[in-house]
């Protein structure tokens, strides 16, 4: 069951593409909101199933690395696209997907009549997908990329109503503050790589 963890961020990501590409053509707020909500709700169901399957294992057996593919390799250094499933990451996964589903459902009514209805739900799906990849990352470099994804989705959502001066100002502020965080995070990852020769959580913890 744990091997299905890739579905947790994948489902909201699929929802993002469906709503983003075809949302205006669907011409139904209920359908657009339903697809986006179902994508996150489906991820919640998968996360709950994985959480339940982990309950039957001892503490030392509740940490798993689910490798998808190798993204980058140079000599002895490599970066795998993989997810780390343990007690902490699955807890955050449940929080993100559970609360995210409720937010999606509430937003169907909140955003009713807005011209950007499909665009809002596409951004919301993207935000959830990025957060899930962030908490499930098993490598510092992947964590950084997922952090950027969360920053992008936040930027898009904060400035959703760009015609409002307050929204535009808040969007710019979020962009600047996130760049400060980027510098600190990138420096930290560089130090980890220089010190340990790896950016993998599992390998660093063993050194």
Backbone as ProteinMPNN parsed JSONL, in Angstrom:
{"seq_chain_A": "XXXXXXXXXXXXXXXXXXXXXXXXXXXXXXXXXXXXXXXXXXXXXXXXXXXXXXXXXXXXXXXXXXXXXXXXXXXXXXXXXXXXXXXXXXXXXXXXXXXXXXXXXXXXXXXXXXXXXXXXXXXXXXXXXXXXXXXXXXXXXXXXXXXXXXXXXXXXXXXXXXXXXXXXXXXXXXXXXXXXXXXXXXXXXXXXXXXXXXXXXXXXXXX", "coords_chain_A": {"N_chain_A": [[0.817, -1.203, 0.0], [1.98, 1.212, 0.711], [3.571, 1.797, -1.448], [1.919, 3.13, -3.132], [2.037, 5.783, -2.587], [2.807, 7.733, -4.367], [0.507, 8.496, -5.646], [-0.724, 10.32, -4.033], [0.343, 13.082, -4.214], [0.067, 13.148, -6.95], [-2.645, 13.008, -7.779], [-3.918, 15.566, -7.043], [-2.3, 17.069, -8.747], [-3.013, 16.158, -11.266], [-5.641, 17.044, -11.206], [-5.133, 19.786, -11.262], [-4.153, 20.148, -13.908], [-6.361, 19.27, -15.439], [-8.486, 20.994, -14.648], [-7.227, 23.432, -15.107], [-6.712, 23.396, -17.876], [-9.145, 22.693, -19.1], [-11.167, 23.855, -17.685], [-12.701, 26.24, -18.297], [-14.087, 25.384, -20.516], [-15.783, 23.499, -19.512], [-17.873, 24.827, -18.315], [-19.391, 24.779, -15.965], [-19.719, 25.445, -12.672], [-20.113, 23.724, -10.537], [-19.195, 21.29, -11.552], [-16.496, 21.856, -12.129], [-15.562, 22.615, -9.566], [-16.165, 20.23, -8.29], [-14.484, 18.343, -9.548], [-11.939, 19.339, -8.833], [-12.119, 19.194, -6.032], [-12.567, 16.456, -5.683], [-10.151, 15.445, -6.564], [-8.332, 16.167, -4.533], [-9.666, 15.015, -2.397], [-9.531, 12.325, -3.129], [-6.788, 11.924, -2.854], [-6.626, 12.178, -0.107], [-8.004, 9.891, 0.73], [-6.271, 7.864, -0.175], [-4.029, 8.52, 1.387], [-5.029, 8.049, 3.977], [-5.433, 5.286, 3.817], [-2.789, 4.388, 3.553], [-1.762, 5.293, 5.982], [-3.236, 3.701, 7.788], [-2.287, 1.172, 7.063], [0.307, 1.357, 7.99], [0.034, 1.225, 10.7], [0.168, -1.359, 11.591], [2.815, -1.981, 11.801], [6.028, -2.063, 13.47], [7.742, 0.647, 15.249], [10.309, 0.991, 14.069], [9.87, 0.072, 11.544], [8.321, 1.794, 10.189], [9.248, 3.662, 8.454], [9.818, 4.447, 5.183], [11.293, 4.532, 1.94], [10.166, 5.463, -1.084], [11.063, 5.025, -4.184], [10.948, 6.679, -7.285], [12.249, 7.46, -9.749], [15.579, 8.054, -11.1], [16.735, 11.268, -11.128], [18.992, 12.905, -11.506], [22.433, 12.345, -12.093], [25.843, 12.273, -11.371], [28.843, 11.03, -11.499], [29.575, 9.678, -8.39], [27.566, 10.988, -7.19], [24.107, 11.398, -6.917], [20.664, 12.166, -7.546], [17.6, 11.162, -6.545], [14.209, 11.003, -7.533], [12.04, 10.633, -5.204], [9.908, 9.525, -2.507], [9.669, 10.014, 0.981], [8.232, 8.121, 3.345], [7.062, 8.276, 6.454], [6.269, 8.404, 10.005], [5.988, 11.138, 10.558], [5.808, 12.459, 8.033], [3.528, 11.251, 6.92], [1.602, 12.088, 8.678], [1.53, 14.886, 8.222], [0.725, 14.743, 5.6], [-1.871, 13.74, 5.83], [-3.065, 15.9, 7.158], [-2.787, 17.986, 5.268], [-4.205, 17.002, 2.996], [-6.694, 16.358, 4.125], [-7.705, 18.77, 5.391], [-7.368, 20.335, 3.162], [-9.249, 19.272, 1.365], [-11.661, 20.04, 2.594], [-11.404, 22.826, 2.4], [-11.483, 23.141, -0.356], [-14.122, 22.307, -0.896], [-15.582, 24.225, 0.544], [-14.811, 26.471, -0.876], [-16.177, 26.282, -3.254], [-18.701, 27.396, -2.9], [-17.899, 29.88, -1.912], [-16.502, 31.093, -4.013], [-18.419, 31.341, -5.921], [-19.809, 32.531, -8.9], [-17.634, 34.063, -9.602], [-15.508, 35.256, -12.172], [-13.049, 34.092, -12.525], [-13.258, 31.493, -11.61], [-12.577, 28.718, -12.488], [-9.787, 29.052, -12.759], [-8.998, 29.719, -10.173], [-9.459, 27.302, -8.772], [-7.719, 25.645, -10.102], [-5.253, 26.753, -9.343], [-5.469, 26.24, -6.613], [-5.457, 23.443, -6.486], [-2.864, 23.04, -7.48], [-1.38, 24.201, -5.425], [-1.914, 22.472, -3.249], [-0.813, 20.078, -4.275], [1.899, 20.804, -4.497], [2.549, 21.303, -1.808], [2.233, 18.734, -0.76], [4.234, 17.297, -2.111], [6.373, 18.61, -1.012], [6.355, 17.925, 1.777], [6.745, 15.234, 1.556], [9.166, 14.869, 0.371], [12.362, 13.332, -0.088], [14.868, 14.22, -0.296], [17.164, 16.93, -0.043], [17.529, 18.68, -2.207], [15.319, 18.147, -3.818], [13.414, 18.921, -1.993], [13.885, 21.66, -1.965], [13.097, 22.372, -4.574], [10.397, 21.712, -4.436], [9.646, 23.464, -2.463], [9.872, 25.815, -3.91], [7.781, 25.37, -5.659], [5.574, 25.512, -3.925], [5.87, 28.177, -3.21], [5.38, 29.429, -5.683], [2.689, 28.689, -6.158], [1.506, 29.92, -3.95], [2.058, 32.587, -4.52], [0.497, 32.947, -6.822], [-2.081, 32.533, -5.794], [-2.305, 34.466, -3.754], [-2.199, 36.816, -5.224], [-4.496, 36.595, -6.73], [-6.784, 38.202, -7.274], [-5.77, 40.475, -8.98], [-6.464, 43.002, -9.747], [-7.034, 44.396, -7.51], [-5.437, 46.703, -5.453], [-4.429, 46.026, -2.902], [-4.157, 43.248, -3.028], [-2.279, 42.97, -5.083], [-0.094, 44.254, -3.894], [0.363, 42.606, -1.679], [1.063, 40.274, -2.994], [3.514, 40.961, -4.183], [5.009, 41.395, -1.869], [5.031, 38.83, -0.73], [6.517, 37.505, -2.672], [9.07, 38.715, -2.453], [9.799, 38.112, 0.221], [9.83, 35.317, 0.129], [12.005, 34.939, -1.559], [14.106, 35.654, 0.084], [14.0, 33.559, 1.894], [14.666, 31.539, 0.092], [17.39, 32.029, -0.407], [18.598, 31.488, 2.095], [17.877, 28.768, 2.406], [19.076, 27.557, 0.151], [21.782, 28.062, 0.655], [22.102, 26.556, 2.987], [21.624, 23.955, 1.994], [23.765, 23.744, 0.231], [25.911, 23.733, 2.038], [25.39, 21.351, 3.373], [25.76, 19.501, 1.286], [28.479, 19.975, 0.72], [29.613, 19.163, 3.111], [28.717, 16.522, 3.681], [28.601, 15.234, 1.236], [26.321, 14.388, 0.022], [22.794, 14.824, -0.542], [20.678, 13.474, 0.362], [18.147, 12.683, 2.655], [18.113, 10.274, 4.156], [20.744, 9.262, 3.864], [22.287, 11.347, 4.913], [21.448, 11.317, 7.579], [22.632, 9.007, 8.47], [25.304, 9.55, 8.593]], "CA_chain_A": [[0.0, 0.0, 0.0], [2.852, 2.38, 0.808], [4.085, 2.089, -2.788], [0.949, 3.982, -3.833], [2.176, 7.148, -2.083], [2.949, 8.666, -5.491], [-0.823, 8.953, -6.04], [-1.166, 11.404, -3.153], [0.541, 14.368, -4.888], [-0.276, 13.057, -8.371], [-4.067, 13.27, -8.002], [-4.155, 17.017, -7.154], [-1.6, 17.588, -9.918], [-3.891, 15.85, -12.402], [-6.748, 17.983, -11.09], [-4.633, 21.083, -11.706], [-4.092, 20.173, -15.371], [-7.707, 19.139, -16.002], [-9.227, 22.236, -14.406], [-6.519, 24.535, -15.742], [-6.809, 23.338, -19.335], [-10.502, 22.506, -19.611], [-12.142, 24.423, -16.759], [-13.613, 27.178, -18.954], [-14.914, 24.657, -21.473], [-16.768, 22.703, -18.789], [-19.003, 25.756, -18.137], [-20.194, 24.395, -14.798], [-18.965, 25.641, -11.452], [-20.228, 22.51, -9.725], [-18.342, 20.267, -12.131], [-15.113, 22.283, -11.932], [-15.288, 22.482, -8.142], [-16.241, 18.811, -7.94], [-13.259, 17.68, -10.021], [-10.822, 19.791, -7.996], [-12.315, 18.656, -4.683], [-12.404, 15.008, -5.75], [-8.725, 15.16, -6.714], [-7.727, 16.252, -3.206], [-10.329, 14.009, -1.575], [-8.953, 11.019, -3.477], [-5.468, 11.876, -2.23], [-6.86, 11.953, 1.32], [-8.371, 8.475, 0.899], [-5.032, 7.089, -0.321], [-3.198, 8.803, 2.556], [-5.612, 7.335, 5.115], [-5.158, 3.863, 3.621], [-1.373, 4.175, 3.853], [-1.627, 5.48, 7.429], [-3.79, 2.51, 8.453], [-1.379, 0.047, 6.801], [1.515, 1.554, 8.783], [-0.258, 0.975, 12.106], [0.498, -2.735, 11.926], [4.263, -2.154, 11.824], [6.747, -1.504, 14.603], [8.286, 1.998, 15.001], [11.467, 0.957, 13.178], [9.441, -0.36, 10.218], [7.363, 2.771, 9.675], [9.935, 4.613, 7.582], [10.037, 3.838, 3.878], [11.654, 5.378, 0.815], [9.541, 4.971, -2.308], [11.814, 5.635, -5.274], [10.254, 6.719, -8.56], [13.273, 7.38, -10.793], [16.763, 8.878, -10.872], [16.608, 12.521, -11.845], [20.295, 13.467, -11.831], [23.561, 11.537, -11.634], [27.163, 12.743, -11.799], [29.8, 10.252, -10.726], [28.965, 9.016, -7.243], [26.47, 11.814, -6.682], [22.855, 11.223, -7.653], [19.446, 12.657, -6.905], [16.439, 10.366, -6.925], [12.874, 11.512, -7.269], [11.466, 9.62, -4.329], [9.149, 10.036, -1.37], [9.957, 9.405, 2.279], [6.985, 7.912, 4.079], [7.276, 7.918, 7.854], [5.187, 8.866, 10.87], [5.829, 12.587, 10.46], [5.348, 12.869, 6.696], [2.158, 10.799, 6.676], [0.736, 12.955, 9.483], [1.354, 16.134, 7.476], [-0.035, 14.409, 4.4], [-3.276, 13.659, 6.23], [-3.528, 17.257, 7.462], [-2.876, 18.759, 4.023], [-5.284, 16.505, 2.14], [-7.968, 16.429, 4.841], [-8.137, 20.165, 5.467], [-7.424, 20.827, 1.784], [-10.534, 18.866, 0.789], [-12.695, 20.906, 3.17], [-11.224, 24.161, 1.825], [-11.977, 23.073, -1.732], [-15.584, 22.241, -0.869], [-16.059, 25.543, 0.981], [-14.516, 27.459, -1.916], [-17.167, 26.193, -4.336], [-19.688, 28.413, -2.605], [-17.248, 31.177, -1.7], [-16.088, 31.654, -5.301], [-19.55, 31.286, -6.853], [-20.035, 33.715, -9.712], [-16.38, 34.741, -9.967], [-15.079, 34.936, -13.534], [-11.837, 33.275, -12.482], [-13.573, 30.291, -10.839], [-11.711, 27.58, -12.833], [-8.388, 29.396, -12.504], [-8.778, 29.642, -8.728], [-9.38, 25.907, -8.352], [-6.475, 25.106, -10.657], [-4.201, 27.214, -8.442], [-5.641, 25.573, -5.326], [-4.952, 22.081, -6.686], [-1.415, 23.136, -7.601], [-0.866, 24.492, -4.091], [-1.975, 21.237, -2.464], [0.164, 19.142, -4.841], [3.242, 21.267, -4.134], [2.74, 21.072, -0.372], [2.385, 17.297, -0.539], [5.575, 16.913, -2.558], [7.321, 19.195, -0.068], [6.432, 17.16, 3.03], [7.133, 13.854, 1.249], [10.492, 14.853, -0.258], [13.38, 12.533, 0.603], [16.157, 14.79, -0.654], [17.146, 18.372, 0.181], [17.379, 19.38, -3.479], [13.908, 18.013, -4.189], [12.684, 19.761, -1.049], [14.027, 23.041, -2.437], [12.248, 22.538, -5.761], [9.009, 21.68, -3.987], [9.467, 24.745, -1.775], [9.623, 26.793, -4.972], [6.431, 25.116, -6.153], [4.65, 26.082, -2.947], [5.988, 29.625, -3.34], [4.694, 29.833, -6.911], [1.242, 28.566, -5.957], [1.127, 30.968, -2.996], [2.122, 33.845, -5.268], [-0.661, 33.001, -7.716], [-3.31, 32.638, -5.006], [-2.328, 35.751, -3.053], [-2.5, 37.861, -6.204], [-5.558, 36.12, -7.63], [-7.508, 39.396, -7.706], [-4.693, 41.435, -9.201], [-7.009, 44.342, -9.951], [-7.092, 45.051, -6.203], [-4.104, 47.151, -5.041], [-3.972, 45.296, -1.717], [-3.741, 41.91, -3.46], [-1.034, 43.122, -5.844], [0.97, 44.591, -2.944], [0.635, 41.402, -0.885], [1.735, 39.34, -3.893], [4.905, 41.395, -4.29], [5.63, 41.175, -0.563], [5.256, 37.389, -0.594], [7.599, 37.145, -3.591], [10.349, 39.18, -1.891], [10.097, 37.345, 1.441], [10.189, 33.951, -0.273], [13.354, 34.948, -2.126], [15.012, 35.657, 1.233], [14.031, 32.165, 2.347], [15.39, 30.753, -0.915], [18.833, 32.21, -0.211], [18.994, 30.73, 3.279], [17.719, 27.34, 2.163], [20.08, 27.12, -0.823], [23.071, 28.053, 1.345], [22.1, 25.402, 3.887], [21.769, 22.732, 1.19], [25.149, 23.737, -0.273], [26.772, 23.32, 3.157], [25.143, 19.92, 3.602], [26.419, 18.78, 0.198], [29.933, 20.104, 0.891], [30.023, 18.452, 4.326], [28.391, 15.09, 3.665], [28.717, 14.679, -0.103], [25.013, 13.895, -0.399], [21.664, 15.638, -0.095], [19.615, 12.541, 0.733], [17.839, 12.678, 4.087], [18.492, 8.994, 4.752], [22.194, 9.14, 3.904], [22.817, 12.351, 5.847], [21.137, 10.891, 8.949], [23.514, 7.903, 8.837], [26.688, 10.034, 8.68]], "C_chain_A": [[0.857, 1.261, 0.0], [3.403, 2.773, -0.565], [3.151, 2.99, -3.59], [1.036, 5.444, -3.384], [2.289, 8.166, -3.218], [1.596, 9.223, -5.937], [-1.267, 10.17, -5.235], [-0.886, 12.776, -3.769], [0.094, 14.346, -6.353], [-1.729, 13.425, -8.637], [-4.386, 14.776, -8.029], [-3.465, 17.633, -8.365], [-2.402, 17.327, -11.184], [-5.09, 16.792, -12.399], [-6.365, 19.364, -11.569], [-4.635, 21.183, -13.23], [-5.485, 20.108, -16.002], [-8.479, 20.456, -15.869], [-8.568, 23.415, -15.117], [-6.694, 24.573, -17.246], [-8.248, 23.339, -19.847], [-11.579, 23.148, -18.742], [-13.156, 25.341, -17.417], [-14.555, 26.475, -19.919], [-16.003, 23.846, -20.782], [-18.037, 23.512, -18.496], [-19.939, 25.352, -17.005], [-19.336, 24.533, -13.55], [-18.972, 24.375, -10.591], [-19.295, 21.421, -10.227], [-16.868, 20.602, -11.907], [-14.723, 22.11, -10.467], [-15.29, 21.038, -7.697], [-14.989, 18.055, -8.347], [-12.077, 18.039, -9.133], [-10.917, 19.212, -6.591], [-12.094, 17.15, -4.652], [-10.928, 14.616, -5.86], [-8.022, 15.164, -5.361], [-8.351, 15.227, -2.27], [-9.801, 12.612, -1.848], [-7.577, 10.837, -2.861], [-5.591, 11.612, -0.739], [-7.186, 10.485, 1.593], [-7.127, 7.585, 0.805], [-4.147, 7.276, 0.902], [-3.716, 8.073, 3.791], [-5.315, 5.851, 5.019], [-3.712, 3.527, 3.963], [-1.129, 4.299, 5.357], [-2.103, 4.244, 8.188], [-2.853, 1.316, 8.264], [-0.105, 0.144, 7.635], [1.292, 1.23, 10.257], [0.13, -0.435, 12.534], [1.989, -3.008, 12.001], [4.87, -1.535, 13.08], [7.33, -0.15, 14.245], [9.434, 2.008, 14.0], [11.094, 0.571, 11.753], [8.482, 0.636, 9.566], [8.008, 3.846, 8.815], [10.297, 3.92, 6.282], [10.422, 4.909, 2.857], [11.057, 4.751, -0.438], [10.188, 5.709, -3.473], [11.025, 5.548, -6.577], [11.233, 6.596, -9.726], [14.451, 8.263, -10.409], [16.677, 10.111, -11.749], [17.961, 13.037, -12.327], [21.393, 12.565, -11.285], [24.847, 12.063, -12.249], [28.207, 12.052, -10.941], [29.099, 9.493, -9.621], [27.776, 9.78, -6.672], [25.229, 11.629, -7.555], [21.691, 11.771, -6.838], [18.283, 11.84, -7.443], [15.156, 11.137, -6.65], [12.173, 10.414, -6.479], [10.746, 10.291, -3.171], [9.532, 9.282, -0.105], [8.658, 9.341, 3.067], [7.33, 7.449, 5.489], [6.15, 8.519, 8.683], [4.924, 10.363, 10.729], [5.246, 13.0, 9.107], [3.914, 12.437, 6.43], [1.171, 11.624, 7.494], [0.47, 14.266, 8.751], [0.55, 15.904, 6.207], [-1.531, 14.345, 4.696], [-3.853, 15.044, 6.508], [-3.761, 18.051, 6.179], [-4.066, 18.308, 3.171], [-6.652, 16.609, 2.819], [-8.518, 17.84, 4.897], [-8.265, 20.759, 4.056], [-8.737, 20.467, 1.107], [-11.656, 19.76, 1.286], [-12.615, 22.317, 2.595], [-11.758, 24.196, 0.399], [-13.508, 23.107, -1.762], [-16.174, 23.592, -0.468], [-15.904, 26.578, -0.136], [-15.497, 27.404, -3.075], [-18.25, 27.247, -4.143], [-19.09, 29.802, -2.494], [-16.918, 31.868, -3.026], [-17.204, 31.672, -6.329], [-19.724, 32.622, -7.586], [-18.782, 34.461, -10.116], [-15.941, 34.295, -11.358], [-13.851, 34.016, -13.556], [-12.021, 31.985, -11.723], [-12.679, 29.104, -11.206], [-10.238, 27.84, -12.512], [-8.061, 29.289, -11.012], [-8.603, 28.2, -8.277], [-8.154, 25.207, -8.938], [-5.3, 25.497, -9.763], [-4.254, 26.471, -7.106], [-5.155, 24.126, -5.396], [-3.436, 22.055, -6.769], [-0.769, 23.361, -6.235], [-0.829, 23.231, -3.227], [-0.932, 20.234, -2.956], [1.584, 19.518, -4.436], [3.524, 21.042, -2.658], [2.968, 19.593, -0.07], [3.768, 16.82, -0.972], [6.64, 17.453, -1.617], [7.47, 18.336, 1.18], [6.867, 15.712, 2.797], [8.533, 13.744, 0.649], [11.487, 14.054, 0.585], [14.785, 13.068, 0.354], [16.073, 16.315, -0.513], [16.967, 19.169, -1.109], [15.924, 19.326, -3.941], [13.04, 18.866, -3.269], [12.723, 21.221, -1.488], [13.12, 23.307, -3.635], [10.769, 22.571, -5.38], [8.666, 22.952, -3.205], [9.174, 25.853, -2.784], [8.221, 26.616, -5.553], [5.375, 25.684, -5.225], [4.668, 27.603, -3.039], [5.266, 30.151, -4.562], [3.188, 29.797, -6.734], [0.73, 29.634, -4.998], [1.064, 32.326, -3.695], [0.885, 34.015, -6.151], [-1.969, 33.201, -6.947], [-3.421, 33.995, -4.303], [-2.711, 36.885, -4.004], [-3.606, 37.485, -7.161], [-6.386, 37.285, -8.165], [-6.501, 40.528, -7.885], [-5.191, 42.855, -9.415], [-7.14, 45.107, -8.64], [-5.673, 45.44, -5.778], [-3.555, 46.373, -3.85], [-3.471, 43.902, -2.087], [-2.421, 41.969, -4.213], [0.14, 43.41, -4.915], [1.36, 43.373, -2.116], [1.383, 40.358, -1.708], [3.215, 39.675, -4.018], [5.664, 41.134, -2.988], [5.966, 39.698, -0.367], [6.422, 36.939, -1.47], [8.954, 37.511, -3.001], [10.745, 38.344, -0.67], [10.507, 35.918, 1.103], [11.592, 33.886, -0.861], [14.398, 34.977, -1.019], [15.143, 34.235, 1.788], [14.791, 31.271, 1.388], [16.901, 30.829, -0.702], [19.32, 31.389, 0.978], [18.936, 29.235, 3.059], [18.778, 26.81, 1.205], [21.476, 27.087, -0.204], [23.176, 26.855, 2.275], [22.302, 24.095, 3.134], [23.19, 22.617, 0.639], [26.123, 23.282, 0.812], [26.614, 21.833, 3.458], [25.862, 19.086, 2.548], [27.937, 18.81, 0.364], [30.429, 19.281, 2.082], [29.857, 16.948, 4.208], [28.516, 14.442, 2.293], [27.432, 14.101, -0.632], [23.943, 14.847, 0.092], [20.471, 14.775, 0.289], [19.39, 12.571, 2.242], [18.384, 11.424, 4.763], [20.004, 8.864, 4.891], [22.818, 10.134, 4.88], [22.602, 11.9, 7.282], [22.039, 9.763, 9.416], [24.956, 8.353, 9.072], [26.942, 10.757, 9.993]], "O_chain_A": [[0.507, 2.258, -0.632], [3.669, 3.948, -0.814], [3.55, 3.548, -4.612], [0.192, 6.256, -3.765], [1.912, 9.326, -3.053], [1.536, 10.296, -6.536], [-2.089, 10.96, -5.698], [-1.81, 13.587, -3.845], [-0.219, 15.388, -6.929], [-2.018, 14.093, -9.63], [-5.062, 15.229, -8.953], [-3.964, 18.596, -8.947], [-2.463, 18.178, -12.072], [-5.508, 17.281, -13.449], [-7.164, 20.048, -12.208], [-5.072, 22.192, -13.784], [-5.762, 20.805, -16.978], [-9.046, 20.963, -16.838], [-9.249, 24.285, -15.659], [-6.811, 25.648, -17.834], [-8.539, 23.912, -20.897], [-12.769, 23.007, -19.024], [-14.349, 25.242, -17.134], [-15.688, 26.914, -20.119], [-17.03, 23.538, -21.388], [-19.135, 22.958, -18.435], [-21.149, 25.564, -17.09], [-18.343, 23.823, -13.388], [-17.959, 24.01, -9.994], [-18.675, 20.71, -9.435], [-16.081, 19.73, -11.538], [-13.682, 21.529, -10.161], [-14.509, 20.652, -6.827], [-14.486, 17.224, -7.591], [-11.307, 17.169, -8.727], [-9.911, 18.787, -6.022], [-11.503, 16.625, -3.708], [-10.505, 13.592, -5.323], [-7.217, 14.279, -5.071], [-7.657, 14.633, -1.444], [-9.639, 11.809, -0.93], [-7.229, 9.749, -2.402], [-4.764, 10.906, -0.161], [-6.704, 9.906, 2.567], [-6.952, 6.667, 1.606], [-3.573, 6.31, 1.405], [-2.927, 7.536, 4.569], [-4.981, 5.218, 6.02], [-3.439, 2.502, 4.588], [-0.384, 3.51, 5.938], [-1.442, 3.795, 9.125], [-2.644, 0.537, 9.194], [0.501, -0.879, 7.955], [2.252, 0.986, 10.988], [0.393, -0.677, 13.712], [2.395, -4.146, 12.237], [4.309, -0.613, 13.672], [7.413, 0.186, 13.064], [9.533, 2.918, 13.176], [11.907, 0.723, 10.842], [7.903, 0.354, 8.517], [7.364, 4.842, 8.485], [11.007, 2.915, 6.287], [9.939, 6.04, 2.908], [11.41, 3.63, -0.805], [9.893, 6.879, -3.718], [10.502, 4.491, -6.932], [11.07, 5.734, -10.589], [14.348, 9.107, -9.519], [16.561, 10.009, -12.97], [18.064, 13.553, -13.44], [21.304, 12.078, -10.158], [24.944, 12.273, -13.458], [28.432, 12.437, -9.794], [28.147, 8.754, -9.87], [27.07, 9.291, -5.79], [25.305, 11.696, -8.782], [21.737, 11.827, -5.61], [18.017, 11.829, -8.645], [15.044, 11.84, -5.645], [11.768, 9.394, -7.036], [10.95, 11.472, -2.892], [9.698, 8.063, -0.122], [8.066, 10.364, 3.41], [7.836, 6.343, 5.678], [5.196, 9.075, 8.14], [3.775, 10.803, 10.773], [4.306, 13.792, 9.045], [3.158, 13.166, 5.788], [0.037, 11.842, 7.067], [-0.674, 14.711, 8.664], [-0.219, 16.769, 5.788], [-2.352, 14.831, 3.918], [-4.992, 15.332, 6.139], [-4.793, 18.702, 6.017], [-4.837, 19.135, 2.684], [-7.65, 16.911, 2.166], [-9.657, 18.087, 4.5], [-9.148, 21.575, 3.791], [-9.284, 21.272, 0.354], [-12.504, 20.192, 0.506], [-13.645, 22.937, 2.331], [-12.406, 25.16, -0.006], [-14.109, 23.839, -2.547], [-17.147, 24.051, -1.065], [-16.756, 27.448, -0.314], [-15.638, 28.383, -3.807], [-18.665, 27.909, -5.095], [-19.694, 30.784, -2.926], [-17.044, 33.087, -3.143], [-16.963, 31.987, -7.495], [-19.776, 33.687, -6.971], [-18.858, 35.405, -10.901], [-15.994, 33.109, -11.685], [-13.653, 33.257, -14.505], [-11.044, 31.421, -11.23], [-12.064, 28.524, -10.311], [-9.531, 26.946, -12.047], [-6.983, 28.828, -10.635], [-7.705, 27.899, -7.49], [-7.617, 24.279, -8.332], [-4.447, 24.663, -9.459], [-3.22, 26.119, -6.539], [-4.513, 23.64, -4.465], [-2.791, 21.171, -6.208], [0.27, 22.775, -5.931], [0.167, 22.957, -2.557], [-0.244, 19.608, -2.149], [2.38, 18.652, -4.074], [4.626, 20.631, -2.295], [3.795, 19.244, 0.772], [4.4, 16.027, -0.274], [7.689, 16.833, -1.44], [8.59, 18.047, 1.6], [7.308, 15.039, 3.728], [9.03, 12.637, 0.443], [11.453, 14.098, 1.814], [15.772, 12.446, 0.746], [15.045, 16.918, -0.822], [16.323, 20.218, -1.104], [15.367, 20.325, -4.396], [12.054, 19.46, -3.706], [11.723, 21.932, -1.397], [12.457, 24.342, -3.704], [9.991, 23.354, -5.926], [7.544, 23.453, -3.275], [8.334, 26.719, -2.543], [7.557, 27.594, -5.896], [4.392, 26.27, -5.68], [3.623, 28.249, -2.958], [4.613, 31.193, -4.502], [2.486, 30.738, -7.104], [-0.349, 30.191, -5.201], [0.136, 33.107, -3.485], [0.302, 35.097, -6.215], [-2.851, 33.939, -7.386], [-4.494, 34.595, -4.262], [-3.452, 37.796, -3.635], [-3.659, 37.991, -8.282], [-6.662, 37.356, -9.363], [-6.398, 41.423, -7.046], [-4.424, 43.809, -9.28], [-7.334, 46.322, -8.646], [-4.791, 44.581, -5.748], [-2.358, 46.091, -3.788], [-2.48, 43.427, -1.531], [-1.546, 41.127, -4.013], [1.236, 42.885, -5.11], [2.543, 43.132, -1.876], [2.236, 39.642, -1.183], [4.068, 38.789, -3.965], [6.818, 40.705, -3.007], [7.052, 39.358, 0.103], [7.22, 36.095, -1.064], [9.887, 36.708, -3.042], [11.894, 37.921, -0.549], [11.424, 35.371, 1.716], [12.294, 32.89, -0.683], [15.468, 34.385, -1.166], [16.238, 33.773, 2.107], [15.484, 30.347, 1.813], [17.603, 29.822, -0.802], [20.326, 30.685, 0.888], [19.838, 28.507, 3.474], [19.322, 25.728, 1.424], [22.266, 26.191, -0.501], [24.223, 26.21, 2.345], [23.057, 23.229, 3.576], [23.752, 21.523, 0.587], [27.057, 22.53, 0.532], [27.589, 21.145, 3.761], [26.497, 18.083, 2.871], [28.606, 17.794, 0.172], [31.546, 18.764, 2.058], [30.746, 16.187, 4.588], [28.534, 13.215, 2.197], [27.442, 13.391, -1.637], [24.165, 15.598, 1.042], [19.376, 15.289, 0.517], [20.344, 12.491, 3.015], [19.033, 11.499, 5.806], [20.495, 8.406, 5.923], [23.766, 9.801, 5.59], [23.484, 12.08, 8.122], [22.206, 9.566, 10.62], [25.743, 7.625, 9.677], [28.053, 11.228, 10.233]]}, "name": "protein", "num_of_chains": 1, "seq": "XXXXXXXXXXXXXXXXXXXXXXXXXXXXXXXXXXXXXXXXXXXXXXXXXXXXXXXXXXXXXXXXXXXXXXXXXXXXXXXXXXXXXXXXXXXXXXXXXXXXXXXXXXXXXXXXXXXXXXXXXXXXXXXXXXXXXXXXXXXXXXXXXXXXXXXXXXXXXXXXXXXXXXXXXXXXXXXXXXXXXXXXXXXXXXXXXXXXXXXXXXXXXXX"}
